[in-house]
Amino acid sequence: MVLSFLLHSPVIDRVITTEFDMPVIKLPGWSTAIKGIDLGAAYQDRKEWLNHHSLEQTTELSWGLELNQQHFLRVIRTPDGSSLTALLPEGFTERNKAGLVVQSWAPQTEILGHKSSGGFLTHCGWNSVLESIMNGVPMIAWPLFAEQRINEKILVNGIGVALRLEVQDGSIVPRNVIATVVKELMQGKGGNDARKKVLELKAASGKDLSDDGSSFKDYTKWEKFNCHLNKY
């Protein structure tokens, strides 16, 4: 998995695959087995398919960041104990001194709250979206499945705090597309507009969380109601 933060300065992803456009195999423990299918072999085939597409997309993301020459922090979760270098183009870390690659994990909330963070590549999970807005960081929306696609439309078309990464279902997003949207977010008008909007929402959310804000008042009401129910 890959998580990328786009930085204004070099102080400081999760991409797994695109759509699952292969048949989903029912596995033991999930549902009834499919008659006549070697489930172990079917699972292995599926795993190999996902690993191949994950690696290909990870490689394209690497080249997209390199082509753009923007400061970045990138977190890569290596599958099955693989080495980090196996997931990066040869010489990637040596050529990209403006970037930082971290293996396995990084504190997302703290990074988004750092003054150097100027953009966030996200799959539009709602927790990540809220963290980004609360810290005033505009986003590149890269939804994969489920409610992430709905969230993307809200972020891009609704409140205007993210740029859309154009993704064709079931296909790999090429490096030039990634490089173009990164540059637009960090240097273009679209990125400036998204940054202004997200800073407005950051200010509004801060008021809502204050003692006189709507979120704080609603939570206090819920807490009192919950205490009342616990008496019975």
C-alpha positions in Angstrom: 0.0 0.0 0.0 1.1 3.5 -0.7 0.2 6.8 1.0 1.6 10.1 -0.4 1.7 13.5 1.2 2.8 16.4 -1.0 5.0 18.9 0.8 5.9 22.5 0.4 9.4 21.9 1.8 11.4 18.7 2.4 10.8 18.6 6.2 9.0 15.6 6.7 -0.3 6.0 -0.3 -2.5 4.1 -0.1 -2.9 2.6 -3.3 -3.4 -1.1 -3.5 -5.0 -1.7 -6.9 -7.7 -0.3 -9.0 -11.0 -2.1 -9.4 -11.3 -5.9 -8.7 -12.2 -6.7 -12.2 -11.6 -10.5 -11.8 -14.1 -13.0 -10.4 -14.4 -13.1 -6.7 -14.0 -16.6 -5.3 -16.0 -17.8 -2.3 -13.5 -19.0 0.3 -14.1 -21.4 3.2 -15.3 -19.5 6.3 -16.9 -16.8 4.1 -19.6 -18.8 2.4 -20.4 -22.2 0.8 -17.5 -23.5 -1.4 -18.0 -23.5 -5.1 -18.3 -27.1 -6.4 -15.4 -28.3 -8.6 -13.0 -25.4 -7.8 -9.7 -25.8 -6.0 -10.3 -22.9 -3.5 -6.7 -22.9 -2.4 -5.4 -22.5 -6.0 -8.2 -20.0 -6.8 -7.1 -17.9 -3.8 -3.5 -18.0 -4.8 -4.4 -16.9 -8.3 -6.4 -14.0 -7.0 -3.5 -13.0 -4.6 -1.0 -13.1 -7.4 -3.3 -11.0 -9.6 -3.7 -8.4 -6.9 0.1 -8.3 -6.2 0.9 -7.8 -9.9 -1.5 -4.9 -10.3 -0.5 -3.4 -7.0 3.2 -3.4 -8.1 2.4 -2.0 -11.5 0.4 0.9 -10.0 3.0 1.5 -7.3 5.6 1.8 -10.0 3.5 4.3 -12.0 2.9 6.4 -8.8 6.7 6.4 -8.3 7.4 7.7 -11.7 4.5 10.2 -11.4 6.1 11.7 -8.3 9.6 11.7 -9.9 8.4 13.4 -13.1 6.7 16.1 -11.0 9.8 16.9 -8.9 7.7 17.9 -5.9 8.8 17.4 -2.3 6.9 14.4 -0.9 6.6 12.0 1.9 5.6 8.5 0.8 4.7 5.6 3.1 4.8 2.1 1.6 3.4 -1.0 3.3 5.3 -3.9 1.9 3.4 -7.1 1.4 4.5 -10.5 2.8 7.7 -9.1 4.1 9.0 -7.9 0.8 11.9 -5.4 0.7 11.1 -1.8 0.1 13.5 -1.6 -2.8 11.6 -4.3 -4.7 8.6 -2.0 -4.9 10.4 1.1 -6.2 12.0 1.7 -9.6 15.7 1.2 -9.6 17.6 4.2 -8.2 14.3 5.9 -7.1 15.5 7.1 -3.7 18.9 8.2 -5.1 17.3 10.3 -7.8 14.5 11.8 -5.6 16.4 13.6 -2.8 13.4 16.0 -2.4 11.3 13.1 -1.3 11.2 10.7 1.7 10.1 7.1 1.6 9.0 5.4 4.8 8.3 1.7 5.2 5.1 0.3 6.8 3.6 3.2 8.8 3.6 6.9 9.6 1.5 9.1 11.9 -1.0 10.4 9.4 -2.8 13.0 11.6 0.5 14.5 12.8 1.8 14.7 9.2 -1.4 16.4 8.0 -1.0 18.9 10.9 2.5 19.8 9.9 3.0 23.2 8.3 5.0 21.6 5.4 2.0 19.5 4.2 0.5 21.1 1.1 -1.5 18.2 -0.3 -2.8 14.7 0.4 -3.4 11.9 -2.0 -6.3 10.0 -0.5 -8.7 7.2 -1.4 -11.4 9.3 0.2 -12.1 7.3 3.4 -14.1 9.5 5.6 -11.7 9.5 8.5 -8.9 10.6 6.3 -11.1 13.2 4.7 -12.0 14.8 8.0 -8.4 14.8 9.2 -7.3 16.5 6.0 -10.1 19.2 6.3 -9.5 19.8 10.0 -5.8 20.5 9.1 -6.6 22.6 6.1 -4.9 20.3 3.6 -6.3 20.1 0.0 -6.6 16.6 -1.5 -6.2 14.6 -4.6 -9.1 12.2 -4.7 -8.4 8.6 -5.8 -11.4 6.5 -4.8 -11.2 2.7 -5.2 -14.6 1.2 -4.1 -17.7 1.5 -1.9 -18.6 4.9 -0.4 -15.2 6.3 -1.5 -16.7 7.2 -4.9 -19.6 9.1 -3.3 -17.1 10.9 -1.0 -15.0 11.9 -4.0 -18.0 13.6 -5.7 -18.7 15.5 -2.5 -15.1 16.6 -2.2 -14.6 17.6 -5.8 -18.0 18.7 -7.1 -19.7 19.6 -3.8 -17.3 21.5 -1.5 -14.4 21.9 -3.9 -11.5 20.9 -1.5 -10.0 18.2 -3.8 -8.9 17.6 -7.4 -10.0 14.5 -9.2 -7.5 11.9 -10.4 -9.0 10.6 -13.6 -9.3 6.8 -13.2 -10.6 4.3 -15.8 -12.3 1.4 -14.1 -10.0 -1.6 -13.9 -7.0 0.1 -15.4 -3.7 1.4 -14.1 -3.4 5.2 -13.7 -0.4 6.2 -15.8 2.5 8.3 -14.5 1.8 11.3 -16.7 -1.8 11.6 -15.3 -0.4 11.4 -11.7 2.3 14.0 -12.4 -0.2 16.4 -14.0 -2.7 16.4 -11.1 0.1 16.7 -8.5 1.5 19.8 -10.3 -2.0 21.3 -10.5 -2.7 20.8 -6.8 0.7 22.3 -5.7 1.1 25.0 -8.3 -2.0 25.5 -10.4 -5.2 27.5 -10.1 -7.2 24.4 -9.2 -5.0 23.7 -6.3 -5.1 27.3 -5.1 -8.9 27.2 -5.2 -9.1 23.9 -3.3 -6.7 25.3 -0.7 -8.8 28.4 -0.1 -11.9 26.3 0.3 -10.4 23.8 2.7 -9.0 26.6 4.9 -12.4 28.1 5.1 -13.8 24.7 6.2 -11.0 24.3 8.7 -11.9 27.6 10.3 -15.6 26.6 10.3 -14.9 23.2 11.8 -12.8 24.8 14.5 -15.8 26.9 15.6 -18.1 23.9 15.5 -15.8 22.0 17.9 -15.4 24.9 20.4 -17.5 25.0 23.6 -20.1 27.1 21.8 -20.0 25.1 18.6 -22.8 22.9 17.2 -20.7 19.7 17.3 -19.8 20.2 20.9 -23.4 21.0 21.9 -24.7 18.0 20.0 -22.2 15.7 21.6 -23.1 17.0 25.0 -26.8 16.4 24.4 -26.0 12.8 23.2 -23.9 12.2 26.3 -26.6 13.3 28.6 -29.2 11.2 26.8 -27.0 8.2 26.9 -26.4 8.6 30.6 -30.2 8.8 31.0 -30.7 5.6 29.1 -28.1 3.8 31.2 -30.2 4.4 34.4 -32.8 1.9 33.1 
